[in-house]
Amino acid sequence: MTEEDIHAAALQYVRKVSGFRAPAAHNREVFDQAVAAVAAATAALLAGLEVRGTH
């Protein structure tokens, strides 16, 4: 999964939860911060997962 994939997924999540496809100017900063936080959490999750072989 690329950084672009992670960012796109984070953006989709924040849009879904907030109910805004594109936030108003006065909400842009908090919206962008939320996208960055979700992307960072997702990247940390993927980096920390241990994938074992299938049986």
MDTraj code that builds the backbone (N, CA, C; nanometers):
import mdtraj as md
import numpy as np

residues = "MET THR GLU GLU ASP ILE HIS ALA ALA ALA LEU GLN TYR VAL ARG LYS VAL SER GLY PHE ARG ALA PRO ALA ALA HIS ASN ARG GLU VAL PHE ASP GLN ALA VAL ALA ALA VAL ALA ALA ALA THR ALA ALA LEU LEU ALA GLY LEU GLU VAL ARG GLY THR HIS".split()
xyz = np.array([
    [0.0854, -0.1169, 0.0000],
    [0.0000, 0.0000, 0.0000],
    [0.0904, 0.1238, 0.0000],
    [0.0603, 0.2173, -0.0879],
    [0.1424, 0.3372, -0.1003],
    [0.0921, 0.4475, -0.0063],
    [0.1737, 0.5527, 0.0087],
    [0.1320, 0.6684, 0.0875],
    [0.0066, 0.7310, 0.0272],
    [-0.0010, 0.7310, -0.1047],
    [-0.1198, 0.7855, -0.1715],
    [-0.2446, 0.7036, -0.1371],
    [-0.2293, 0.5710, -0.1335],
    [-0.3411, 0.4842, -0.0959],
    [-0.3868, 0.5130, 0.0469],
    [-0.2905, 0.5285, 0.1364],
    [-0.3215, 0.5558, 0.2767],
    [-0.3917, 0.6908, 0.2898],
    [-0.3419, 0.7913, 0.2201],
    [-0.4040, 0.9242, 0.2262],
    [-0.5458, 0.9199, 0.1692],
    [-0.5641, 0.8509, 0.0593],
    [-0.6975, 0.8407, -0.0011],
    [-0.7952, 0.7714, 0.0938],
    [-0.7502, 0.6671, 0.1610],
    [-0.8358, 0.5963, 0.2559],
    [-0.8687, 0.6854, 0.3749],
    [-0.7708, 0.7601, 0.4225],
    [-0.7935, 0.8512, 0.5344],
    [-0.8928, 0.9604, 0.4953],
    [-0.8778, 1.0145, 0.3766],
    [-0.9687, 1.1174, 0.3277],
    [-1.1110, 1.0630, 0.3178],
    [-1.1251, 0.9434, 0.2645],
    [-1.2568, 0.8810, 0.2529],
    [-1.3193, 0.8616, 0.3909],
    [-1.2400, 0.8168, 0.4861],
    [-1.2893, 0.7952, 0.6224],
    [-1.3372, 0.9260, 0.6854],
    [-1.2549, 1.0299, 0.6765],
    [-1.2906, 1.1583, 0.7366],
    [-1.4146, 1.2170, 0.6687],
    [-1.4234, 1.2032, 0.5390],
    [-1.5432, 1.2497, 0.4682],
    [-1.6676, 1.1774, 0.5185],
    [-1.6579, 1.0465, 0.5344],
    [-1.7712, 0.9659, 0.5783],
    [-1.8135, 1.0034, 0.7197],
    [-1.7180, 1.0134, 0.8095],
    [-1.7480, 1.0422, 0.9495],
    [-1.7996, 1.1844, 0.9682],
    [-1.7400, 1.2794, 0.8972],
    [-1.7783, 1.4205, 0.9134],
    [-1.9062, 1.4558, 0.8380],
    [-1.9346, 1.3803, 0.7324],
    [-2.0497, 1.4121, 0.6501],
    [-2.0221, 1.5199, 0.5460],
    [-1.8950, 1.5604, 0.5343],
    [-1.8576, 1.6644, 0.4386],
    [-1.7685, 1.6065, 0.3298],
    [-1.8068, 1.6293, 0.2061],
    [-1.7191, 1.5900, 0.0950],
    [-1.6041, 1.6888, 0.0839],
    [-1.6365, 1.8155, 0.0950],
    [-1.5376, 1.9225, 0.0935],
    [-1.5775, 2.0205, 0.2027],
    [-1.4964, 2.0363, 0.3046],
    [-1.5339, 2.1226, 0.4161],
    [-1.5320, 2.2701, 0.3771],
    [-1.6108, 2.3489, 0.4476],
    [-1.6082, 2.4938, 0.4305],
    [-1.4721, 2.5461, 0.4754],
    [-1.4393, 2.6636, 0.4302],
    [-1.3087, 2.7234, 0.4609],
    [-1.2819, 2.7265, 0.6112],
    [-1.3825, 2.7542, 0.6904],
    [-1.3614, 2.7635, 0.8352],
    [-1.3404, 2.6265, 0.9007],
    [-1.3663, 2.5187, 0.8303],
    [-1.3428, 2.3835, 0.8821],
    [-1.2239, 2.3149, 0.8158],
    [-1.1612, 2.3780, 0.7198],
    [-1.0542, 2.3157, 0.6409],
    [-0.9381, 2.2682, 0.7288],
    [-0.8924, 2.3515, 0.8216],
    [-0.7753, 2.3151, 0.9024],
    [-0.8010, 2.1900, 0.9862],
    [-0.9140, 2.1854, 1.0551],
    [-0.9436, 2.0692, 1.1394],
    [-0.9684, 1.9452, 1.0533],
    [-1.0296, 1.9632, 0.9374],
    [-1.0530, 1.8527, 0.8443],
    [-0.9193, 1.7948, 0.7979],
    [-0.8280, 1.8821, 0.7553],
    [-0.6963, 1.8376, 0.7086],
    [-0.6161, 1.7718, 0.8204],
    [-0.6276, 1.8242, 0.9428],
    [-0.5596, 1.7632, 1.0571],
    [-0.6124, 1.6231, 1.0839],
    [-0.7423, 1.6062, 1.0704],
    [-0.8019, 1.4744, 1.0912],
    [-0.7547, 1.3758, 0.9852],
    [-0.7484, 1.4197, 0.8600],
    [-0.6987, 1.3326, 0.7530],
    [-0.5545, 1.2912, 0.7829],
    [-0.4717, 1.3856, 0.8238],
    [-0.3314, 1.3552, 0.8554],
    [-0.3207, 1.2583, 0.9727],
    [-0.4031, 1.2762, 1.0743],
    [-0.3995, 1.1883, 1.1913],
    [-0.4423, 1.0464, 1.1556],
    [-0.5473, 1.0340, 1.0769],
    [-0.5942, 0.9011, 1.0355],
    [-0.4895, 0.8340, 0.9463],
    [-0.4297, 0.9101, 0.8564],
    [-0.3257, 0.8543, 0.7692],
    [-0.2060, 0.8074, 0.8519],
    [-0.1658, 0.8858, 0.9509],
    [-0.0526, 0.8471, 1.0360],
    [-0.0836, 0.7206, 1.1154],
    [-0.2052, 0.7127, 1.1690],
    [-0.2446, 0.5934, 1.2442],
    [-0.2477, 0.4707, 1.1542],
    [-0.2957, 0.4873, 1.0332],
    [-0.3005, 0.3766, 0.9378],
    [-0.1601, 0.3311, 0.9003],
    [-0.0717, 0.4258, 0.8736],
    [0.0668, 0.3915, 0.8392],
    [0.1343, 0.3180, 0.9549],
    [0.1107, 0.3630, 1.0783],
    [0.1686, 0.2971, 1.1958],
    [0.1142, 0.1558, 1.2105],
    [-0.0145, 0.1397, 1.1883],
    [-0.0759, 0.0067, 1.1949],
    [-0.0116, -0.0876, 1.0941],
    [-0.0040, -0.0422, 0.9701],
    [0.0524, -0.1276, 0.8656],
    [0.1988, -0.1592, 0.8901],
    [0.2734, -0.0636, 0.9429],
    [0.4154, -0.0858, 0.9718],
    [0.4349, -0.1857, 1.0860],
    [0.3396, -0.1888, 1.1793],
    [0.3538, -0.2746, 1.2964],
    [0.2943, -0.4130, 1.2824],
    [0.2161, -0.4359, 1.1788],
    [0.1545, -0.5673, 1.1628],
    [0.2588, -0.6728, 1.1280],
    [0.2421, -0.7868, 1.1879],
    [0.3280, -0.9002, 1.1562],
    [0.2452, -0.9971, 1.0733],
    [0.2855, -1.0151, 0.9498],
    [0.2115, -1.1029, 0.8600],
    [0.2782, -1.2395, 0.8611],
    [0.2016, -1.3390, 0.8943],
    [0.2533, -1.4759, 0.8978],
    [0.2026, -1.5515, 0.7768],
    [0.2734, -1.6553, 0.7402],
    [0.2332, -1.7370, 0.6261],
    [0.0981, -1.8009, 0.6486],
    [0.0282, -1.8273, 0.5404],
    [-0.1020, -1.8923, 0.5514],
    [-0.0822, -2.0418, 0.5679],
    [-0.1775, -2.1051, 0.6301],
    [-0.1674, -2.2498, 0.6563],
    [-0.2471, -2.3278, 0.5577],
])
top = md.Topology()
chain = top.add_chain()
for i, resn in enumerate(residues, 1):
    res = top.add_residue(resn, chain, resSeq=i)
    for name in ("N", "CA", "C"):
        top.add_atom(name, md.element.get_by_symbol(name[0]), res)
traj = md.Trajectory(xyz[None], top)
